[in-house]
């Protein structure tokens, strides 16, 4: 195993790619385990092995994974700072491997319950540390799409699980559900083998080492520049300045609920809220129970429901590539608001078509399921996982991001637990409930969530240290802005300034390049004229 600065074989793009691949594998596992249960819960051999559980018990067996994930996320909140992002990730992979082996070899309900909790615990550790790991090694302009890369691999895991379920649906006996459950070991072992050779993040090393030397070594490796290079030194100085700013008081759990002069507590509430609201969108009605949904709401056979679920997840992963382009160009906030409203409209139409029934209505209902997943991945997938590490200050970033992930898993547990009985007992009204929740999500984001895209992590602290608003005549403030948190407008202004500055720099660079080209062309022409003479 390499030391905390990682192996010297990987530097620059290859090192960032290796770290991104490990973080992505963690989210692939997250997606795979969500998707694999969609086929397991309708597998007759599994139902027989588990004693033919009721719909409520199926919901419990499925959602215990989220109970474990909440526990794992809370443990990560405690361990991620003393252990570091890297070792927390390794610990999560080890726990996941144990849980997966127990789950794939289960012969009765209690063992399956324990294994679901253990698997979730491992995922909670992994998904709490990987967004922070990725964010802290990335440059600001690439931070959004690199986290989106992780989430696209999560959807690849989801799609892979659906297709493996469909392929093994035609097999007889326990292999129909055991192999799909055990297959995720491949990705957990990959994390376990590669991560020990990677470095911890410069921010963590500078915070916990006596000197910034090892952090600067990692920075120089990540940027593929010498330690003495101005870019490395400037970024290192920014990190040290942020650490100094946040170290004015000794860090503790109570810092999650204190301002410390940088609105830390409010930023923690934003991180918790955005991840819990993600689950209130209703995405896991589709993720966990797409085949069940197609069967119960639209009357499809088991085979057709599984196949439709496979195509749904294939569409899901294709749609996610759009976010790679939009998340840094459009920003987190506009995507969150617009796509929450989009999901609200889609779910209202879905409820109406399911209530109406008939062939035509069923076709529209299927289209709406696809539209719902598109809206979710464009707004509430990437943005939600990249936002907490961005908005949280360094001193509480590990704790806050882990607890935000716990809030996500708690919301997940609630949705997964109630979905089977809700679809059975109130049918189309289930979609109406989540339509209202999506509307509420859009309003809350508009009121309280500032934009974080295009802002370097170290600069966000300075942004919150400054007065919340410039002095302004209350009569000049529009009525709609008076109900909004003042930081929202300030953040928007700051982001606009940075984008304008970047655009001006690009234009100047382009003008200089054009001028140089014209000078070269003129010089070449003059030489040809002289030679002709």
Secondary structure, DSSP 8 states (H G I E B T S, - for coil): ---TT--SS--HHHHHHHHHHHHHHHHHHHHHHHHHHHHHTT-HHHHHHTT---HHHHHHHHHHHHHHHHHHHHHHHHHHHHH-HHHHHHHHHHHHHHHHHHHHT--SHHHHHHHHHHHHHHHHHHHHHHHHHHHHHS-HHHHHHHHHHHHHHHHHHHHHHHHHHHHHTTS-STHHHHHHHHTTHHHHHHHHHHGGGS---HHHHHHHSSSSHHHHHHHHHHHTS-TTSHHHHHHHHHHHHHHHHHTTS---GGGGG--TTTTHHHHHHHHHHHHHHHHHTTHHHHHHHHHHHHHHHH---HHHHHHHHHHHHHHHHHHHHHHHHHHHHT-HHHHHHHHHHHHHHHHHHHHHHHHH-SHHHHHHHHHHHHHHHHHHIIIIIHHHHHHHHHHS-HHHHHHHHHHHHHHHHHHHHHHHHHHHHHHHHTTTHHHHHHHHHHHHHHHHHHHH----TT--HHHHHHHHHS-SS----GGGS-HHHHTS-HHHHHHHHHHHHHHHHHHHHHHHHHHHHHHHHHHHHHHHHHHHHHHH-
